[in-house]
Structure formats: C-alpha cells, structure tokens
Amino acid sequence: MTTTHSVPADQRAPSPAKVAVASFIGTTIEWYDYLVFGAATVLVFNPLFFPTLDPVAGSLAGFATLAVAFLARPLGGLVFGHFGDRVGRKRMLVLSVVLMGLGTVAVGLLPTYATIGIWAPVLLVVLRFVQGFAVGGEWGGAVVMSLEHAPPHRRAFYASFPQAGVPAGTFLSSGAFFLVTLMPEEQLLSWGWRVPFLCSALLVVVGLYIRLRVSESPEFLALQERGEVVEAPAMEVLRSSKRALVVGMLCMLAPNTIFYLASTFFLSYGPVHLGLSRGLVLAALLVAAALQVVTLPLLAILADRTGPRNFLVLGCGAVALGAFPVFALFDTGTVAGVVAAYLLALPVLHALVYGAVAGFTAELFPPRARYTGSSLAYHLGGAVTAAPVPIVATLLLAEFGSSAAIAVYVVVAALLCGLVISLAPRTVAATSEHG
C-alpha cells in the first residue's frame, strides 16, 4: 500500500474544465504523432520503405506496419496503467507524451530502404511499436483524469474531451501532409515527408508544459489517503472486472471500424480505385475532422442526459444505417460526394459512438484499477477491432471488386457492437448510467 500524505486543498479540486482542456491538448499532440504515421504509410512509405513489393503487396505491408502499433498499445496500457494506478495518473501522462515525441522524431530521421536496405523497414516497425506503446498509456490516463475531476452527471461530457483529441490530431496530421503533398513529387519523397514528423519536437515541448501544470486526480489522492491503492491493478481487473473488460473491448467495434476506414483506408481507396486526387481526400478529411472536434463533446452532453449505454446503442444503429450511404457518396468521385461522405462518417456517425464511449468504458472499472482496466479495454479492443480494418477492407475490395462488401462489414461490426452494449449486465454497466 502507498503511504498516506496530505495534499493542499487547491490541488484536490481543480477546475474540471481546465483539466478537460489540458487533456484535450495533450491528447491532440499524442494523436497527431500517432496518426501522422498512418498518413505517411498510405501516401509515401510504400516506395520509400517497401520498394521491392508490387503496389498491392506494398499497401498490405504498410498497413501491417500500422497494425504493429495495435499490438504494442495493450502492452503500453498495461505498463502505464499499472503505475498510473500505483503512483498517480499525472506522472504517466508526462512520460507518455515524451516517449511518443521521441519515437515520432526518430521516424523523421530514419534512413530509407535506398540507404540502409532491409534495416529501414525493420526500424520503421520498431519505432511504430514505440508509438503504440506510448499511446497505450495516453488514452486511459487522459480519460481517467478528465472523468475523475468531473462533477456528477457531466462525466461523459468531460471524458469526451480526450476523445476530441483524436479528430484534432487527425486534422493536424492530415493538414501537415496536405501541405507537404503540394511539393513536387521528387522533393516530397526525398525530404518533404520528414517535416511532419520532425515538427513533433515542438509539440512535445507544448505537451510537457500542459501536462506538468495539471493537478493529480482527486479520486486517486483519496485512494492514497485511505490506503486503498492496490499492489497489482491488472490482477484486480482480472479478479473482479473480467466481464467489464470484455464489454469495454467490444464496445470499440463500431467507432474503430468507421474511423479507420475514413481516416486510413479512404486515403488509399480514393486515389487508387476512384482516381481522386490525394489533395481532395485529405481536404475532405480535414474539414470533417475539424467539425468533429465540436460534435464529439456536444453529443456527449446528450449522452449524459440519456445515459451513455442507451446513447451508444442508438449510435451503433446509426452507424449500421449510415454505412452504405457513406460509400455511395464517396464512390461518386465528385468533390461534393467525397466531402459529404466524410461529413457523415466522422462528425456524425463516428462522433455518435466515440464521444460517450470514454466515460462508459472508464466507469466500468473501480477507481483503484480504473487506469489499467480502461486502458486494457480500449487498446485490446483496438487490437481486435481497429488493426484489421484497412487490411480487411483491402482484401474485401480485391475479392469482390465493390465497396458494398466493405459497407456490409461496417454494418455487421456496428450491430455486434450495439448488441454487446445492450446486453451488458446492469451489474457491469449500471455505474455508467447517469440518465
């Protein structure tokens, strides 16, 4: 057990809004680092790191490199969650932003296949693993900090701020690559692609400043004072919250499927199969991501009023209904159609099932193991539900030659997600019902 100690009153009750905004900024920086790799994988990594493979095999190799991060994320969640539940949430959030920044800058400095041969893709995979490990500790800590500072009946709203960091990071990473893709192809492939990665060095400084100014979670401090900090949070989760862990994992099916199709797969599908310009797809993604930063917390307000569980079930139904329209709009190949597809996919459908899922997942676990439990649920869920998305979509398109098969995949994922959430026993999900 951790020894008790007194903490000044002003550190026990910081402004929930201040903590939420700080979590949003810090998470935005982390997800910028994480997602800029995804944009680079689709746009430039194939000829630079996998030049000996044909285009389809190169795309699959690139997506497999992305998938490595999903294997590292649960490990990061386990390690960061352990110490976050043992010594404090704040320290782990500071460490995660530093580790992520170092890994991202290293990618920007990495020699390509033409320079060091096979070691180039090997080191790329290693650095992607580092990124995944770091973001594995980020999400749970940021969500738990926002949640545990929030007042009753507003917890879904405040916990949604770290969620908004995902589209904000998407906006920044896509915007960075949108700008560098305006360069001549030769300059883009020689040095331009490195700029978005190297910019992470500046963002890390901002992230550190933000994180160091945030007070520790009052619920964690209360655990310390009562001497209730557990020695092995992961064992606590496996002993008392196994069902919550499974529910938390599978409630990511709908949000992860629609998000990774829009943010990753469409960047390849549009230019390669529909003849769309990369600039158009990136611009549409930018507009949708910017709008989603606003819609995520706004929809989380409704989740607080109706109950996150009920709200998420309705959101899964909306994703199932919207899957075919998203692809029908995108497949028009027109500017209006592509923009409309992105506006439907991200600020509407994804926001409906992603904003409230943070508070829902975190409150499935007791405070003494909340960092570990929510991190494992989110990132194991990511490994199961998100990592396969661009790979499955690529294979379905190659097999059936139509986006309709991918839309069916989205419908099935959304319906399964809604079923899991709706059937979650009240003994697990009741604490998530504030409505």
Secondary structure, 3 states (H helix, E strand, C coil): CCCCCCCCHHHHCCCHHHHHHHHHHHHHHHHHHHHHHHHHHHHHHHHHHCCCCCHHHHHHHHHHHHHHHHHHHHHHHHHHHHHHHHCCHHHHHHHHHHHHHHHHHHHHCCCCHHHHCCHHHHHHHHHHHHHHHHHHHHHHHHHHHHHHHCCCCCHHHHHHHHHHHHHHHHHHHHHHHHHHCCCCHHHHHHCHHHHHHHCHHHHHHHHHHHHHCCCCCHHHHHHHHHCCCCCCHHHHHHHHCHHHHHHHHHCCHHHHHHHHHHHHHHHHHHHHHCCCCHHHHHHHHHHHHHHHHHHHHHHHHHHHHHCHHHHHHHHHHHHHHHHHHHHHHHCCCCHHHHHHHHHHHHHHHHHHHHCCHHHHHHCCCCHHHHHHHHHHHHHHHHHHHCCCHHHHHHHHHHHHCCCHHHHHHHHHHHHHHHHHHHHCCHHHHHHHCCC
